[in-house]
Amino acid sequence: PHALAHALVSLGRRLRGLHDRGLAEVPSTRLLIAAARLVASGISVQQACYAAIVSPLSDEPSLVAAMRDLVDATFV
């Protein structure tokens, strides 16, 4: 759906803002599409974002927490 695509793009922009705070890689379009495909397969949008976007980008606890917070704020 259009609304999901728009929200994922918004999330991607927000996550790219973490680059200045130590995030080595920013979310690519490919990661956003992977999250959308997981949602289309029936996984909740938050779990899809955690799996397809957050996990591949970092394993550093403070960055993971910040990214999860952004996911939760985007998909309330």
C-alpha positions in Angstrom: 0.0 0.0 0.0 1.0 3.6 -0.7 0.8 4.5 3.0 3.3 1.8 4.0 5.7 2.8 1.2 5.5 6.4 2.4 6.1 5.5 6.0 9.1 3.3 5.1 10.6 6.1 3.1 10.0 8.4 6.1 11.7 5.9 8.4 14.6 5.6 6.0 15.1 9.4 6.1 15.0 9.4 9.9 17.4 6.5 10.2 19.9 8.3 7.8 20.0 11.0 10.4 21.8 8.6 12.7 24.8 8.5 10.3 26.2 11.5 12.3 25.8 9.5 15.5 27.9 6.6 14.5 25.8 4.6 12.1 28.3 3.3 9.6 25.8 2.4 6.9 22.4 4.0 6.2 19.4 2.1 5.1 19.3 1.4 1.4 16.3 1.2 -0.8 16.9 -2.6 -0.9 16.5 -2.8 2.9 13.3 -0.8 2.8 11.9 -3.1 0.0 12.9 -6.2 2.1 10.9 -4.8 5.0 7.9 -4.1 2.7 8.0 -7.7 1.4 8.1 -9.1 4.9 5.0 -7.0 5.7 3.3 -8.3 2.6 4.0 -11.8 3.7 2.1 -11.2 7.0 4.8 -10.1 9.4 3.9 -7.0 11.5 5.5 -3.8 10.2 7.6 -3.3 13.3 9.0 -6.8 13.3 9.7 -6.5 9.6 11.6 -3.3 10.1 13.6 -4.8 13.0 14.5 -7.8 10.9 15.1 -6.2 7.5 16.4 -2.8 8.4 17.7 -2.5 12.0 19.5 -5.8 12.4 21.5 -5.6 9.2 22.7 -2.0 10.0 24.2 -2.4 13.5 24.7 -4.6 16.5 25.8 -1.8 18.7 23.2 -1.7 21.5 22.7 2.1 21.7 22.3 2.4 17.9 20.0 -0.6 17.8 17.9 1.0 20.6 17.8 4.3 18.8 16.7 2.7 15.5 14.1 0.6 17.2 12.7 3.8 18.8 12.5 5.4 15.4 10.7 2.4 14.0 8.2 2.4 16.9 7.7 6.2 16.6 7.0 5.8 12.8 4.6 2.9 13.2 2.6 3.7 16.3 
